[in-house]
Amino acid sequence: SARQVENYIDRWVEFYPSAAFGQGLKTAALRFEDFSDQRVADWVEFNRDTEKILASVPDDAPLSERVDARVLLRQVKFELDLWDEDKVLSHQPQWYVEQVSDALALVLVSEKLDATAKHIAVINRMAGIRALVDVAIRHLRDGNPARIETALKTLVHSTTYLENELPELADEWTHDADREAFNQYAFETAQKLRELEQHIRDTVLPVA
């Protein structure tokens, strides 16, 4: 039903704020994905429950309802494959690196955010990056060697960007009084990415 679709979209926006911002939801810029164990477990359970509901849509239901169900079911199956089958949290270093490298991109180029909103969004997203690194260090144990090598190059680039380029760019939308604290936070976030790089090199790559 339309209500089911709306409910799913609301939950999707809550779980994937970066993607929601990319689709035009301005307020989503101020948040970053929380892939902590409980959040992911709740999201997977919600998708399983949704799958059962969609499977029960009768063949004689209105055409619009059947089309909605079919489209939504495709998204649900994608989510279940991603989290259950592909095991991104434990088996895909490149997935983590993609989240990191995309975390700031849309926000930094956006013309929808004023200086204050951009400042808050970038700080919040750097905090999200740090939390994501903690998730990676807790879960990440395997991966595809060729993809890992590519991911590591991207990760090094992201680290350098946070340390050298972001502070310079942020001069446009940070106040003088905030600048030192902002630059320190960017530097510390870059150090966190070095922890992720070390974990991938030392723990994941040797057994990949």
Secondary structure by P-SEA (a helix, b strand, c coil): caaaaaaaaaaaaaacaaaaaaacccccccccccccaaaaaaaaaaaaaaaaaaaaccccccaaaaaaaaaaaaaaaaaaaaccccccccccaaaaaaaaaaccccccccccccaaaaaaaaaaaaaaaaaaaaaaaaccccccaaaaaaaaaaaaaaaaaacccccccccccccccaaaaaaaaaaaaaaaaaaaaaaaaccccccc
